[in-house]
Amino acid sequence: MVTQAQIAKKLGVSRQLVTFALAGYPQVSRQSSERILAAALEMGYRPNPHARALRRNRTGIIALWVPDRISTHYAHVARELGLRAKLAGHELIISEGGVGDMSRRWSHVPFDGICAVDTSKSVQRELEAFAKKSIPVVSLGASCAKSVDHVEVDLGSGTKALMAHLIGSGFRRIAHATFVRKSLSHESRRLAYVGAMKAAELRPEFIYYPLTQQQRPVTRQLIRKYIGDHGRPEAIFCHSDDVALGIYRGLCDLNIRVPEDIALVGCDGIEDTEYLERPITTLVQPVAAMCAMAWQFLQQRLEDPGIPPQRAVLQPTLDLRESSRRTV
């Protein structure tokens, strides 16, 4: 059985530093933390959660709330947080939105803290109620509960950069493929898209799709019908990369070339978008950095419940690829 002392010896660092890194303490630099986590994985380190829970009077359970399990992006977030939880000797339980309220579903679970991704207004109210009961809560993603500890990803500014790229490249009929209706017009991607189009004196155009477990096949079929009914836009900005992949396949079915006939961009930065004949331009969310910071915030709150609110804002990266290249 691999011990923390063996990890420390291999890396030439102190046992205490290894302990702090595996527990997610924010005082450990990101570089040191990643190096220690990588070594722990390579060496097959397995913490003893029962001993840890007895020592610290905790259950060792962390709850993760995600809006759905449809999105490849949320699966990525769950993997990142799950890895950090495992190496710190915790268990991560995952609950998704859409069925009942958070407090009812978790009322029987003795967890130590909560991480919640891309929360709606109703879920944010639930998080605030948990925080008032002195339960450590971290909200993370593009939509956060600002009154609790949170790590926000500023997709609004990222969308502005993406739209500046498309408009600056000469595209004028730019459609936004989204499930977000006007009633949720505060959503940062939709809001920034509409703002950019109106600033350029262009008409916003929406391609609406339903959220479904078959997201890629559904949007593949939907884009074929949309173009048959409305003609083809010059460019399509998709709410997520999963949708961009479905639309890409649908365009191929119609013998519509990307980017020669239609430019295509997505959002999230999932790996699949790179493995196409025309790699898809995407707004890359900083998932690893976001999860690392959220985990640090959670550990800090567990250690000292009285600390001031912890807040951070991270920026996405626009990865320009062949799918949005303007052709003559």
C-alpha positions in Angstrom: 0.0 0.0 0.0 1.4 3.3 -1.1 1.7 5.9 1.7 2.0 9.7 1.6 5.5 9.4 3.0 6.5 7.4 -0.1 5.0 10.0 -2.4 7.0 12.7 -0.5 10.2 10.7 -0.8 9.8 10.1 -4.5 9.2 13.8 -5.2 11.7 15.1 -2.7 9.1 17.2 -0.8 7.8 17.2 2.8 5.1 14.7 4.0 3.1 17.7 5.2 3.1 19.3 1.7 1.8 16.0 0.2 -0.9 15.8 2.9 -2.0 19.4 2.2 -2.0 18.9 -1.6 -4.1 15.7 -1.4 -6.5 17.4 0.9 -6.9 20.3 -1.5 -5.6 23.0 0.7 -5.5 26.4 -1.1 -2.1 27.3 0.3 -0.4 24.7 -2.0 0.6 26.2 -5.3 -1.2 24.9 -8.4 2.1 23.6 -9.8 3.0 21.6 -6.7 -0.6 20.3 -6.3 -0.7 19.0 -9.9 2.7 17.4 -9.5 1.7 15.6 -6.3 -1.7 14.5 -7.6 0.0 13.1 -10.8 2.5 11.2 -8.7 -0.2 9.8 -6.4 -2.2 8.5 -9.4 0.9 7.0 -11.0 1.9 5.2 -7.7 -1.6 3.9 -7.0 -2.1 5.8 -3.8 -5.4 5.0 -2.0 -6.4 7.1 1.0 -8.2 5.6 4.0 -11.5 7.5 4.1 -12.7 5.8 7.3 -9.7 6.8 9.3 -10.0 10.3 7.9 -13.7 10.6 8.8 -13.1 9.4 12.3 -10.3 11.8 12.9 -12.1 14.8 11.6 -15.7 13.9 12.6 -16.9 14.0 9.0 -18.6 11.6 6.6 -16.1 12.0 3.8 -19.0 12.5 1.3 -19.2 15.5 -1.1 -22.3 16.1 -3.1 -22.1 17.4 -6.7 -25.2 18.8 -8.5 -25.2 19.1 -12.3 -28.1 20.4 -14.5 -28.1 17.1 -16.5 -26.1 14.2 -17.6 -26.6 14.9 -21.2 -23.7 17.2 -21.6 -20.2 15.9 -22.2 -19.0 19.0 -20.5 -20.7 18.1 -17.2 -19.2 14.6 -17.4 -15.8 16.3 -17.7 -16.5 18.5 -14.6 -17.6 15.4 -12.7 -14.4 13.5 -13.6 -12.2 16.4 -12.5 -14.0 16.9 -9.2 -14.2 13.1 -8.7 -10.5 12.8 -9.1 -9.8 15.4 -6.5 -12.3 14.0 -4.1 -10.8 10.5 -4.5 -7.2 11.6 -3.9 -8.4 13.6 -0.8 -10.1 10.5 0.6 -13.7 11.6 -0.1 -16.6 10.1 -2.0 -18.4 12.2 -4.6 -22.1 11.6 -5.1 -23.8 13.1 -8.2 -27.3 14.4 -8.5 -28.8 16.0 -11.6 -31.4 18.6 -12.1 -34.9 18.2 -13.4 -36.4 15.8 -10.8 -37.6 17.4 -7.6 -35.7 19.9 -5.5 -32.2 19.6 -4.2 -33.1 19.6 -0.5 -35.6 16.8 -0.8 -33.3 14.6 -2.8 -30.4 15.1 -0.4 -32.2 15.2 2.9 -31.2 11.7 3.8 -27.5 12.0 2.7 -24.9 13.0 5.4 -22.6 15.0 3.2 -19.8 17.3 4.3 -20.2 19.9 1.5 -21.8 20.7 -1.9 -20.5 21.7 -5.3 -23.1 22.8 -7.8 -22.5 23.6 -11.5 -24.4 26.1 -13.7 -27.2 26.7 -11.3 -30.7 28.0 -12.1 -32.3 30.7 -9.9 -34.3 28.0 -8.0 -31.2 25.9 -7.3 -29.3 29.0 -6.2 -32.0 29.6 -3.6 -31.5 26.0 -2.4 -27.7 26.6 -2.1 -28.2 29.7 -0.1 -30.5 27.8 2.3 -27.8 25.1 2.8 -25.1 27.8 3.4 -27.3 29.4 6.1 -27.3 26.0 7.9 -23.4 26.2 7.9 -23.1 23.6 5.2 -20.1 24.4 3.0 -21.3 25.2 -0.5 -19.3 26.1 -3.7 -21.2 27.3 -6.8 -19.2 27.0 -10.1 -19.6 27.5 -13.8 -21.2 30.1 -16.1 -24.2 30.6 -13.8 -23.4 30.9 -10.1 -25.0 31.7 -6.8 -23.0 34.9 -6.0 -24.0 35.0 -2.3 -22.0 31.8 -1.6 -18.4 30.8 -2.4 -18.2 30.6 -6.1 -15.9 30.1 -9.2 -17.5 31.8 -12.2 -16.6 31.2 -15.8 -17.2 34.4 -17.8 -18.8 33.0 -20.9 -20.4 36.4 -21.6 -17.0 38.0 -22.4 -15.9 34.8 -24.2 -19.0 35.0 -26.4 -18.3 38.6 -27.2 -14.8 37.6 -28.4 -16.3 34.7 -30.5 -18.9 37.0 -32.1 -16.3 39.6 -32.8 -14.4 36.9 -34.7 -17.4 35.9 -36.8 -18.6 39.4 -37.5 -15.1 40.6 -38.1 -14.6 37.8 -40.6 -17.5 39.1 -42.6 -20.4 36.8 -41.6 -23.7 38.6 -41.3 -26.4 35.9 -41.0 -25.3 34.3 -37.8 -27.7 32.0 -36.1 -27.5 30.8 -32.4 -28.4 27.2 -31.8 -29.7 27.0 -28.2 -32.4 25.5 -25.9 -32.4 28.9 -24.0 -35.7 30.7 -24.7 -36.4 34.3 -24.2 -37.7 33.7 -20.7 -34.1 32.9 -19.8 -32.7 35.8 -21.6 -30.2 36.5 -18.7 -28.2 33.4 -19.8 -24.7 34.9 -20.7 -24.2 33.2 -24.0 -27.6 34.2 -25.4 -27.3 37.7 -23.9 -23.8 38.3 -25.4 -24.9 36.9 -28.8 -27.9 39.2 -29.0 -25.9 42.2 -27.8 -23.2 41.6 -30.5 -25.8 41.2 -33.3 -27.7 44.3 -32.4 -24.4 46.3 -32.0 -23.5 45.3 -35.6 -27.1 46.1 -36.7 -27.8 42.5 -37.6 -30.9 40.5 -36.8 -30.6 37.7 -34.2 -31.7 34.3 -35.4 -32.4 31.3 -33.2 -32.3 27.6 -33.9 -34.1 26.1 -30.9 -33.6 22.5 -29.9 -34.9 20.4 -27.0 -32.6 19.0 -24.3 -32.6 15.2 -24.7 -30.4 12.2 -24.0 -30.0 11.9 -27.8 -28.7 15.5 -28.2 -26.4 14.8 -31.2 -28.9 12.7 -33.2 -31.7 15.2 -32.5 -29.8 18.3 -33.6 -28.5 16.4 -36.6 -32.0 15.9 -37.8 -33.2 19.3 -36.6 -30.7 21.3 -38.7 -31.7 19.4 -41.8 -35.3 20.5 -41.3 -34.3 24.0 -40.3 -32.3 24.7 -43.4 -35.1 23.1 -45.5 -37.6 25.6 -44.0 -35.4 28.7 -43.6 -32.5 28.4 -45.9 -28.9 28.3 -44.6 -27.3 30.8 -42.3 -23.7 32.0 -43.0 -22.6 30.9 -39.6 -24.0 29.0 -36.6 -22.9 29.6 -33.0 -23.9 26.6 -30.8 -24.6 26.7 -27.1 -22.6 23.5 -26.6 -20.0 21.4 -28.4 -22.4 18.4 -28.3 -24.9 20.4 -30.4 -22.1 21.6 -32.7 -21.2 18.0 -33.4 -24.8 17.0 -34.2 -25.2 20.0 -36.5 -21.9 19.3 -38.2 -23.1 15.8 -39.0 -26.5 17.1 -40.3 -24.7 19.6 -42.6 -22.6 16.7 -44.0 -25.9 14.9 -44.7 -27.0 17.8 -46.8 -23.6 18.0 -48.6 -23.1 21.5 -47.0 -19.5 22.1 -46.5 -17.9 23.5 -43.3 -16.7 26.2 -43.4 -17.0 26.9 -47.2 -20.8 27.0 -47.0 -21.5 27.5 -43.3 -19.1 28.4 -40.5 -19.7 26.5 -37.3 -18.6 27.3 -33.7 -19.3 25.6 -30.4 -18.8 26.1 -26.7 -17.1 24.0 -23.9 -13.9 22.7 -25.5 -14.6 19.0 -25.4 -12.0 16.7 -27.1 -14.4 15.3 -29.8 -14.4 18.7 -31.6 -10.7 18.2 -32.6 -11.2 14.9 -34.3 -13.2 15.9 -37.4 -12.2 16.5 -41.0 -12.9 20.2 -40.2 -12.0 20.7 -36.5 -14.7 22.9 -34.8 -13.8 26.3 -33.4 -14.9 26.3 -29.7 -15.0 28.5 -26.6 -13.0 26.4 -24.2 -14.1 26.3 -20.6 -11.2 26.1 -18.1 -12.6 23.0 -16.4 -9.4 21.8 -14.7 -8.7 25.2 -13.2 -12.3 25.8 -12.3 -12.6 22.4 -10.4 -9.2 22.9 -8.7 -10.2 26.3 -7.4 -13.7 25.1 -6.4 -12.2 22.2 -4.5 -9.8 24.5 -2.7 -12.6 26.8 -1.7 -14.6 23.9 -0.3 -11.6 22.6 1.7 -10.9 26.1 3.0 -14.6 26.4 4.1 -14.5 23.0 5.8 -11.4 24.0 7.7 -12.6 27.4 8.7 -16.3 28.1 8.4 -15.9 31.7 9.5 -13.7 32.9 6.6 -14.9 35.7 4.3 -16.7 34.8 1.1 -14.4 33.3 -1.5 -14.9 34.4 -5.1 -13.1 33.9 -8.4 -13.8 34.7 -12.1 -12.1 32.6 -14.8 -12.0 33.4 -18.5 -12.6 30.9 -21.3 -10.3 30.6 -24.3 -11.4 31.0 -27.9 -9.8 28.2 -29.8 -9.9 29.2 -33.5 -10.0 26.2 -35.8 -10.8 25.5 -39.4 -14.7 25.4 -39.0 -14.9 29.2 -38.7 -12.4 30.1 -41.3 -13.8 32.6 -43.8 -13.4 31.3 -47.4 -13.5 33.4 -50.6 
